[in-house]
Amino acid sequence: MKKTYRVYQVDSFTRERFTGNPAGVVTNGEGLSDSMMLKIARELNNSETAFLFPGSEGEYDVHVRFYTAVRGAHLRPCHNRCSLCQSIGRKYGIRGGHSENRGRNPSG
């Protein structure tokens, strides 16, 4: 059986649909290879796409990898982090709050 991935396009810095700065977010990236993440990022054709993976017990809550349509992003774009926080909040029913960078910062 094939796995279904949850892919979102989230508009940052706006309250109105189809405005703001769009970013892709995949909330369940487990099982995706580097080449598949790059293909998804290319298909979405946003400036960045974030892929979420389960965290490491006791180290960090969630592992995130960022990709552009060309390669894995080494910089962490601000609007993608905003989109990512919004998506995580929706997934877990959290409203408001803040993000915190704890633990490792792996490249790619």
PALUM-244968 format. One line per field, with one value per residue (C-alpha): residue number from 0; residue in one letter; z, y, x. Coordinates in pm, 1 decimal, m for minus. Each point is the difference from the previous one (the first is absolute). Layout:
mike <- c(NUM ...);
nutor <- c(A ...);
zz <- c(Z ...);
yy <- c(Y ...);
xx <- c(X ...);
***
This chain:
mike <- c(0 1 2 3 4 5 6 7 8 9 10 11 12 13 14 15 16 17 18 19 20 21 22 23 24 25 26 27 28 29 30 31 32 33 34 35 36 37 38 39 40 41 42 43 44 45 46 47 48 49 50 51 52 53 54 55 56 57 58 59 60 61 62 63 64 65 66 67 68 69 70 71 72 73 74 75 76 77 78 79 80 81 82 83 84 85 86 87 88 89 90 91 92 93 94 95 96 97 98 99 100 101 102 103 104 105 106 107);
nutor <- c(M K K T Y R V Y Q V D S F T R E R F T G N P A G V V T N G E G L S D S M M L K I A R E L N N S E T A F L F P G S E G E Y D V H V R F Y T A V R G A H L R P C H N R C S L C Q S I G R K Y G I R G G H S E N R G R N P S G);
zz <- c(0.0 m93.5 264.1 m26.6 78.2 138.8 m210.0 74.3 m158.7 271.4 m61.8 252.6 104.1 m94.3 120.5 m352.3 m225.6 m307.1 122.8 213.2 m48.2 m81.1 132.4 m22.5 311.8 11.1 352.1 m24.2 m188.3 143.3 m277.2 m256.3 m159.6 m77.4 m367.9 74.3 224.4 m278.9 m251.1 230.6 52.5 m377.1 m56.8 257.9 m156.5 309.8 111.8 282.5 120.7 354.4 79.2 356.3 161.2 353.2 251.4 198.7 348.7 255.8 m260.9 m208.8 m76.2 m379.0 m271.7 m297.9 m337.4 m240.6 m379.0 m286.5 m351.2 m77.4 311.4 372.3 164.6 241.1 117.5 201.8 m175.8 234.5 m183.1 m20.8 375.7 47.9 m233.9 177.2 343.9 m132.2 m146.2 319.8 199.7 m221.8 14.9 381.3 62.4 140.8 m42.9 43.2 176.2 m125.4 m157.1 166.1 m167.4 231.9 m73.4 m316.4 m319.4 m269.6 m347.6 m299.9);
yy <- c(0.0 344.6 265.3 325.7 316.8 314.6 294.2 356.9 335.7 263.8 374.3 190.6 363.2 27.2 m76.1 m14.6 m307.0 5.0 296.2 21.1 m219.6 m366.6 m289.4 m375.4 m216.6 m381.8 m98.2 m370.5 m35.0 m341.1 m232.6 270.2 m16.5 310.5 m33.9 m28.3 307.6 192.0 m120.8 109.6 340.6 38.4 m97.4 251.4 263.6 222.6 175.3 m258.6 m320.0 m137.6 m373.1 m107.7 m318.3 m136.7 139.8 m189.7 m96.5 235.1 208.0 187.4 m14.4 8.8 m28.8 234.0 m2.8 291.8 m29.0 244.3 m96.8 m38.2 m154.5 m49.1 342.7 72.4 324.5 m7.4 247.9 206.4 m35.0 m376.6 m18.3 203.5 m234.2 m300.8 126.0 72.6 m352.8 m165.9 206.5 m110.1 m364.1 m0.6 250.8 267.5 366.6 271.7 m74.0 19.3 m213.0 m87.3 m134.1 m270.2 m282.3 m73.0 200.7 m262.2 122.0 m72.8);
xx <- c(0.0 132.5 48.4 m192.0 191.3 m164.3 116.1 m107.1 60.3 m7.2 m5.7 211.7 m33.8 m367.3 m351.4 m138.9 11.9 221.6 203.4 310.9 304.6 m75.9 206.8 m47.4 m24.4 m5.4 m105.9 88.8 328.3 94.7 112.5 79.0 343.3 204.6 m87.9 m374.3 8.0 172.0 m262.6 m283.4 164.9 36.8 m363.2 m125.6 227.5 7.3 314.5 27.4 m165.7 35.4 m14.3 m83.3 131.4 m41.3 246.0 258.0 m120.8 149.9 187.6 m257.5 m372.5 6.8 263.2 m45.7 172.7 m37.4 18.0 m15.9 m104.4 371.4 162.5 m18.5 3.2 282.0 m157.9 m319.7 m232.3 m213.6 m331.4 40.9 52.0 m318.0 m190.1 144.7 m105.9 m348.2 m27.1 122.4 m247.9 m285.5 109.6 2.6 m279.6 230.9 m88.9 262.7 326.4 355.6 269.8 326.3 313.3 131.0 236.1 192.8 m18.2 76.4 79.8 m216.6);
***
